[in-house]
Amino acid sequence: MSTTSSQLQSSVNTLNSTLSLLTSTISTLSTATSDFPRMTKVLTVNRHFELLSEPEIQAAQESLREEIVPEFRHLLGRVEGQLERMERREKGLVSRGELLGGRLEGLNDGKRKTATAAAAGGPRRGAFAGGFGQVPGAGSRENVEKMRQLRAKKERLAYTVERLALQKGQKVSF
């Protein structure tokens, strides 16, 4: 029986050794897998941002462009129209200022000529654009008043002609 006993002893030893190895393996596996619950939580993919494909982004950009560009062009057109209107108004005001300045100069020149002629005490020469020379009977009050009225009428007409010429020039430039 000794052979059987020795065989049994050998089997028990092998079984003990296997049991010991199995216990060691279980201990190693427990240590290695003890962090798995935490690791699964850490490694779980959380999508904080929604990722879009390139075609989706391009479609969104195109849609935005289709929305914004017409409105932008409309606003640009309005701004350009306002700028043109303001430029025309500025030109009109400048030409009107020049016209009124010229008229004021003409009035000032007329007053100087009248004052010079009155200081000289003689009849005025060249009072009209045609340069008629000395006006007969200029000394009488009626003729002086008539001359003043005619001169005023001449200045009004010259002003009107100049204004119409400037207006015509403005209309031609637009």
C-alpha positions as CSV (number, residue, x, y, z in Angstrom):
1,M,0.0,0.0,0.0
2,S,2.8,2.0,0.2
3,T,2.7,2.7,-3.5
4,T,-0.8,3.7,-3.3
5,S,-0.1,5.8,-0.3
6,S,2.8,7.4,-2.0
7,Q,0.7,8.1,-5.0
8,L,-2.0,9.5,-2.8
9,Q,0.5,11.6,-1.0
10,S,1.9,12.8,-4.4
11,S,-1.7,13.7,-5.5
12,V,-2.4,15.5,-2.3
13,N,0.8,17.5,-2.6
14,T,0.0,18.4,-6.2
15,L,-3.5,19.3,-5.2
16,N,-2.2,21.5,-2.4
17,S,0.3,23.1,-4.8
18,T,-2.5,23.7,-7.3
19,L,-4.7,25.1,-4.6
20,S,-2.0,27.4,-3.4
21,L,-1.4,28.6,-7.0
22,L,-5.1,29.1,-7.5
23,T,-5.3,31.2,-4.3
24,S,-2.4,33.3,-5.4
25,T,-4.0,33.8,-8.8
26,I,-7.3,34.8,-7.2
27,S,-5.5,37.2,-5.0
28,T,-3.6,38.7,-8.0
29,L,-6.8,39.0,-10.0
30,S,-8.7,40.6,-7.1
31,T,-5.9,43.2,-6.8
32,A,-5.8,43.8,-10.5
33,T,-9.6,44.1,-10.9
34,S,-10.4,46.0,-7.7
35,D,-10.1,49.3,-9.6
36,F,-12.4,48.2,-12.5
37,P,-15.6,50.0,-11.3
38,R,-13.7,53.3,-11.0
39,M,-11.9,52.7,-14.3
40,T,-15.2,52.0,-16.1
41,K,-16.6,55.3,-14.8
42,V,-13.4,57.2,-15.8
43,L,-13.2,55.6,-19.2
44,T,-16.8,56.0,-20.1
45,V,-17.1,58.5,-22.9
46,N,-19.1,61.5,-21.9
47,R,-20.1,63.7,-24.9
48,H,-19.9,67.2,-23.5
49,F,-20.0,68.7,-27.0
50,E,-22.0,67.5,-29.9
51,L,-19.7,66.8,-32.7
52,L,-20.9,67.7,-36.2
53,S,-19.7,66.4,-39.5
54,E,-18.1,68.7,-42.0
55,P,-21.1,68.6,-44.4
56,E,-23.4,69.6,-41.6
57,I,-21.1,72.6,-40.7
58,Q,-20.9,73.7,-44.4
59,A,-24.7,73.5,-44.7
60,A,-25.2,75.6,-41.6
61,Q,-22.7,78.2,-42.9
62,E,-24.4,78.3,-46.3
63,S,-27.8,78.7,-44.6
64,L,-26.4,81.6,-42.5
65,R,-24.8,83.2,-45.5
66,E,-28.1,83.0,-47.5
67,E,-29.8,84.7,-44.5
68,I,-27.2,87.4,-43.9
69,V,-26.0,88.4,-47.3
70,P,-29.3,89.7,-48.8
71,E,-29.9,91.8,-45.6
72,F,-26.4,93.1,-45.7
73,R,-26.7,94.1,-49.4
74,H,-30.1,95.8,-48.6
75,L,-28.5,97.8,-45.8
76,L,-25.5,98.7,-47.9
77,G,-27.8,99.9,-50.7
78,R,-29.7,102.1,-48.2
79,V,-26.5,103.6,-46.9
80,E,-25.2,104.3,-50.4
81,G,-28.5,106.0,-51.2
82,Q,-28.4,108.1,-48.1
83,L,-24.7,109.1,-48.9
84,E,-25.7,110.0,-52.5
85,R,-28.6,112.1,-51.2
86,M,-26.4,113.8,-48.7
87,E,-23.7,114.5,-51.4
88,R,-26.4,116.0,-53.7
89,R,-27.7,118.1,-50.8
90,E,-24.2,119.2,-49.9
91,K,-23.5,120.2,-53.5
92,G,-26.8,122.1,-53.7
93,L,-26.0,123.9,-50.5
94,V,-22.5,124.8,-51.6
95,S,-23.8,126.1,-55.0
96,R,-26.5,128.0,-53.2
97,G,-23.9,129.5,-50.9
98,E,-21.8,130.5,-53.8
99,L,-24.8,132.0,-55.6
100,L,-25.8,134.0,-52.5
101,G,-22.2,135.0,-51.9
102,G,-22.0,136.3,-55.5
103,R,-25.3,138.1,-55.1
104,L,-24.0,139.7,-51.8
105,E,-20.8,140.8,-53.6
106,G,-22.9,142.2,-56.4
107,L,-25.0,144.1,-53.9
108,N,-21.9,145.3,-52.0
109,D,-20.3,146.4,-55.4
110,G,-23.5,148.2,-56.3
111,K,-23.6,150.0,-53.0
112,R,-20.0,151.1,-53.4
113,K,-20.6,152.4,-56.9
114,T,-23.7,154.3,-55.7
115,A,-21.8,155.7,-52.8
116,T,-18.9,156.7,-55.1
117,A,-21.2,158.3,-57.6
118,A,-23.1,160.1,-54.9
119,A,-19.9,161.4,-53.4
120,A,-18.8,162.7,-56.7
121,G,-22.1,164.4,-57.1
122,G,-22.4,163.8,-60.8
123,P,-24.5,161.5,-62.9
124,R,-23.3,157.9,-63.0
125,R,-21.9,156.3,-66.1
126,G,-22.3,152.7,-67.0
127,A,-25.2,152.0,-64.7
128,F,-26.6,149.4,-67.0
129,A,-24.9,146.3,-68.5
130,G,-25.0,147.9,-71.9
131,G,-23.0,151.0,-70.6
132,F,-25.4,153.6,-71.9
133,G,-23.3,156.5,-70.5
134,Q,-24.9,159.5,-68.9
135,V,-28.6,159.3,-68.3
136,P,-30.4,162.5,-69.2
137,G,-32.2,164.2,-66.4
138,A,-30.6,162.0,-63.7
139,G,-30.8,164.8,-61.3
140,S,-34.6,164.7,-60.9
141,R,-36.0,162.6,-58.1
142,E,-38.3,160.6,-60.3
143,N,-35.5,159.5,-62.6
144,V,-33.3,158.5,-59.6
145,E,-36.1,156.4,-58.2
146,K,-36.8,154.8,-61.6
147,M,-33.0,154.1,-62.0
148,R,-33.0,152.5,-58.5
149,Q,-35.9,150.3,-59.4
150,L,-34.4,149.3,-62.8
151,R,-31.1,148.5,-61.1
152,A,-32.9,146.3,-58.5
153,K,-34.8,144.6,-61.3
154,K,-31.6,144.0,-63.2
155,E,-29.9,142.5,-60.2
156,R,-33.0,140.2,-59.5
157,L,-32.9,139.0,-63.1
158,A,-29.1,138.4,-63.0
159,Y,-29.6,136.5,-59.8
160,T,-32.4,134.4,-61.4
161,V,-30.3,133.7,-64.5
162,E,-27.3,132.7,-62.4
163,R,-29.5,130.4,-60.2
164,L,-31.0,128.7,-63.2
165,A,-27.6,128.2,-64.8
166,L,-26.3,126.6,-61.6
167,Q,-29.4,124.4,-61.3
168,K,-29.0,123.3,-64.9
169,G,-25.3,122.5,-64.2
170,Q,-26.3,120.4,-61.2
171,K,-29.0,118.5,-63.2
172,V,-26.5,117.7,-66.0
173,S,-24.0,116.4,-63.5
174,F,-26.5,113.9,-62.0
